Amino acid sequence: MMWGNGFNMQGWGGILGLSVAAGVVLLVIWAVRSFGSRSRRDASAEDAGILPARPAKSVARQALDERYANGEVPTEQYQERLSVLGESKP
């Protein structure tokens, strides 16, 4: 004798039910990971190569930054040399 609509935890009904449940769980996991913290997503996307990487500083810019940090170059001179290099302020 069959009770209800014929779907029970035996045979194809059980397999179909487990498949639907697994699909719902996977959908929830995907949604949480996709719509999680934006800053974490941006960092991971950049690390994974999905987003373009920030351009690396030139050797001249690195040397200028170091000299400015050490106090060897005054602010006005630093800004002038940045413009000569064609780079923006930090």
C-alpha positions in Angstrom: 0.0 0.0 0.0 1.3 3.5 -0.9 0.8 6.5 1.4 0.8 10.1 0.2 1.9 11.0 -3.3 4.2 8.0 -3.7 7.5 9.7 -2.9 9.1 8.2 0.1 12.7 7.8 1.2 13.1 4.6 -0.8 14.1 4.3 -4.5 14.0 7.3 -6.8 12.0 9.5 -4.4 14.8 9.4 -1.8 17.5 10.1 -4.4 15.5 13.0 -5.9 14.9 14.5 -2.4 18.6 14.2 -1.4 19.7 15.8 -4.8 17.3 18.8 -4.3 18.6 19.2 -0.7 22.2 19.1 -1.8 21.4 21.6 -4.6 19.8 24.0 -2.1 22.8 23.8 0.3 25.2 24.5 -2.6 23.2 27.4 -3.7 23.2 28.9 -0.2 27.0 28.4 0.0 27.5 30.1 -3.4 25.3 33.0 -2.4 27.1 33.6 0.8 30.5 33.5 -0.9 29.4 35.7 -3.8 27.8 38.4 -1.7 30.2 38.4 1.2 32.5 41.2 2.3 33.3 43.5 -0.7 36.9 44.2 0.5 37.6 40.5 0.9 36.2 39.9 -2.6 38.3 42.6 -4.2 41.5 41.4 -2.6 40.9 37.8 -3.5 39.9 38.7 -7.0 43.0 40.7 -7.5 45.1 37.8 -6.1 43.4 35.3 -8.4 44.1 37.5 -11.4 40.5 38.3 -12.1 41.0 42.1 -11.6 43.9 43.9 -13.1 46.8 44.3 -10.7 47.8 47.8 -9.5 50.6 49.1 -11.6 54.0 48.7 -9.9 56.0 51.8 -9.0 58.9 52.5 -11.2 62.4 52.2 -9.8 62.8 56.0 -10.0 59.5 56.5 -8.0 60.7 54.0 -5.4 64.0 55.8 -5.0 62.2 59.2 -4.8 59.8 57.8 -2.2 62.6 56.5 -0.1 64.6 59.8 -0.2 61.4 61.7 0.7 60.7 59.3 3.6 64.3 59.8 4.9 63.9 63.5 4.8 66.5 64.0 2.0 64.0 65.7 -0.3 61.6 68.5 0.7 57.9 68.3 -0.1 57.9 70.8 -2.9 60.8 69.1 -4.6 59.2 65.7 -4.1 55.9 66.9 -5.8 57.9 68.5 -8.6 59.8 65.4 -9.3 56.6 63.3 -9.2 55.1 65.5 -12.0 58.4 65.1 -14.0 58.0 61.3 -13.7 54.4 61.6 -14.8 53.1 59.9 -11.7 50.5 61.1 -9.3 50.9 61.7 -5.6 50.7 58.7 -3.2 
